Amino acid sequence: MGLLTGKTALVTGGTRGIGRGIVERFVEEGADVAFTYVSSPDKANALAEELAKSGRKVVAIQSDAGDFNAAQAAVDQAVTEFGRLDVLVNNAG
């Protein structure tokens, strides 16, 4: 059982670099994860599909963390997907 089994998380800027590493580790530890991206929906969706093979729910959400309304919409979408959020990682930027 992973450290995050049964938890849900939203990671901003989750498609590359440190953000991607966080997303991958959270999935390895048993969390269902939503992550945001600004561009490249094909890459973001491919990452979500690959990580979902682990049996965890993984959702890619297009959002600009610099836009308050877009950031709020990303949180709302993640809560809609999972029913709640346990962890928020503000990584974008």
N, C-alpha and C positions, 0 to 999 in steps of 0.2 A: 504494500500500500504506500502510495506517495505522500509526501508532505502536504500536498494541495488537493488530495482526493475529495471530491464533493464541493470544491470551491469554484467560483467563477471569477474571471478577471477581464479587465479591459486594459490593453497596452496601446498607448499612442505611439505612432511611428514604428510599427511592428514588422515591417517588411525587410529591413536590412540592418546590418551592424548590431549594436547592442540591443536594440529593440527586438530584432529577430531572435537573437540569442535568448532573451527573456521569454518570448513567446514559446520557443522550442522547449526551454527548460520547464516552464509552467505546465505544458502539455505532458512532458515526461513525468512530472510530479503529480499528474492526475487531474489537473484543472481543466475546465471548459474555458476557452479563451476567445475573446473578440479582440481584434487588433485593427488599428486604423492605418490608412495609407492615403497619400495625396494623389498620386498618379499611378499608371501601370496596373490597371485592374486585372489584366491577364496574369501578371506575376503574382499579385496578391491572392487571387482566387486559386492559382496553382499551389501556392504555399498552404492555403487553408485546406485544400483537398488532400495534399500530401500528409499534413499533420493529422487530419481527421481519420486517416487510416489506422491511427493508434486506438480508435474507439472513443476519443474525446470529441466534443462538439467544438468546432473551430470556425469562426465567422470573420470575414474580411469586411470592413466598413470604410467606405471612402469618406474622408473628412479632413478639413484643414484646421489644425489645432490653433492656428492664429485667428480664427473666426469664431467668436463666442457662440453664435447660433449654430454653427456647424458642429462645434464641440458638444454642445448640449444635445443636439440631435443624435450624435454618436452614442452618448451615454444612454439616451432614451432607447435607441435601437438595441443596444446591448442588454438593457434591462428587459425589453420586450422579448428578446431571444432566450434569455436565461431565467427571467423571473426576479432576478436580484443581481447585485454585484458585491463581491466580497473584497476584491482587490482592484485598485486603480494604479497603473504605472504611467506617470506623466513623463514619457521619454522623448516625444517629438520635439524637434528644434535643435 
